[in-house]
Amino acid sequence: MNSRTSSKIISLALLIFVAGGAACAADTEAPTQAATEVPPAAEPNQQYLGILDRVGVPRTSDDEMIEIGRLICNNLDLGMSKEAAGLPLYYPDAEYSLGEAGTIVGAAINAYCPQHKDW
């Protein structure tokens, strides 16, 4: 695990603790439904990674991306907005583009926490 990815995971984990009072807004575009759908029979990790592969989101490790996806859903379960849940992925040092961050959030929702779907 490289230090940039470690800091992203730590940032996402820290957001879990501030989710109740955090209100961050970002101007993001939601990923399209077609880009984030995989047949429901797929196992959640395969489904999530498959979406990221299909869209071309880079990653250093499957395990790290799975952990990020699950942390995103934990944050959403605690009441954080989708935009705030994705914020550590592209701000402040832009490991991912805004579009990639939106895709990661959308893929996580589709695979791990579909109760947060609103499309």
C-alpha positions in Angstrom: 0.0 0.0 0.0 1.6 3.3 -1.0 1.5 6.3 1.3 -0.9 8.3 -0.9 -3.5 5.5 -0.9 -2.9 5.0 2.9 -3.7 8.6 3.5 -6.8 8.4 1.4 -8.1 5.4 3.4 -7.2 7.1 6.7 -9.0 10.2 5.5 -12.1 8.2 4.6 -12.0 6.5 8.0 -11.7 9.8 9.8 -14.7 11.1 7.9 -16.8 8.3 9.6 -16.3 10.1 12.9 -17.4 13.5 11.7 -20.2 12.4 9.3 -22.9 13.4 11.7 -22.0 17.1 11.7 -20.2 17.3 8.4 -21.9 19.2 5.6 -19.6 19.4 2.6 -20.9 20.3 -0.8 -19.1 19.7 -4.0 -20.2 20.2 -7.6 -20.1 16.6 -8.8 -21.7 14.8 -11.6 -23.3 11.5 -10.7 -22.1 8.6 -12.7 -24.5 7.4 -15.3 -26.6 4.4 -14.5 -25.2 2.4 -17.4 -21.6 3.0 -16.2 -22.4 1.7 -12.7 -24.6 -1.3 -13.3 -23.4 -4.9 -13.3 -25.7 -7.9 -13.3 -27.0 -8.3 -9.7 -25.8 -12.0 -9.5 -22.2 -10.8 -9.3 -20.5 -11.0 -5.9 -20.3 -7.4 -4.4 -16.5 -7.2 -4.6 -16.4 -8.5 -8.2 -19.3 -6.2 -9.1 -17.5 -3.1 -7.6 -14.2 -3.9 -9.2 -15.9 -4.7 -12.5 -17.5 -1.3 -12.7 -14.2 0.4 -11.9 -12.4 -1.7 -14.6 -15.1 -1.1 -17.2 -14.8 2.7 -16.7 -11.0 2.6 -16.4 -10.5 3.9 -12.9 -6.9 3.2 -12.0 -5.9 1.4 -8.8 -2.8 -0.1 -7.1 -4.6 -2.9 -5.2 -8.0 -4.6 -5.3 -8.0 -4.8 -1.5 -7.4 -1.1 -1.1 -10.2 -0.2 -3.5 -12.6 -2.6 -1.8 -11.7 -1.0 1.6 -12.3 2.5 0.1 -15.7 1.4 -1.3 -16.8 -0.1 2.0 -15.7 3.0 3.9 -17.7 5.2 1.5 -20.8 3.1 2.3 -20.1 3.4 6.1 -20.0 7.2 5.7 -23.3 7.2 3.7 -24.9 5.0 6.4 -23.9 7.6 9.0 -25.6 10.3 7.0 -22.8 11.8 4.9 -23.7 13.1 1.5 -22.3 11.3 -1.6 -20.3 14.4 -2.4 -18.7 14.5 1.0 -18.0 10.7 1.0 -16.0 11.1 -2.2 -14.2 14.3 -1.3 -11.0 12.6 0.1 -10.6 10.8 -3.2 -10.0 14.0 -5.3 -9.2 16.7 -2.8 -6.6 18.1 -1.9 -4.0 16.2 -3.8 -6.1 14.9 -6.7 -5.2 11.2 -6.7 -8.4 10.7 -8.7 -10.2 13.1 -11.0 -13.6 14.4 -9.9 -15.2 12.0 -12.4 -13.2 9.0 -11.1 -14.2 9.9 -7.6 -17.9 10.1 -8.6 -17.5 6.7 -10.3 -15.9 5.1 -7.2 -18.8 6.4 -5.0 -21.4 5.2 -7.5 -19.8 1.8 -7.9 -19.6 1.4 -4.1 -23.2 2.3 -3.7 -24.2 -0.1 -6.5 -22.2 -3.0 -5.0 -22.2 -2.5 -1.3 -25.0 -0.2 -0.2 -27.8 0.0 -2.9 -30.1 1.5 -0.3 -28.3 4.8 -1.1 -29.2 4.7 -4.8 -31.3 7.6 -5.9 -31.2 7.0 -9.7 
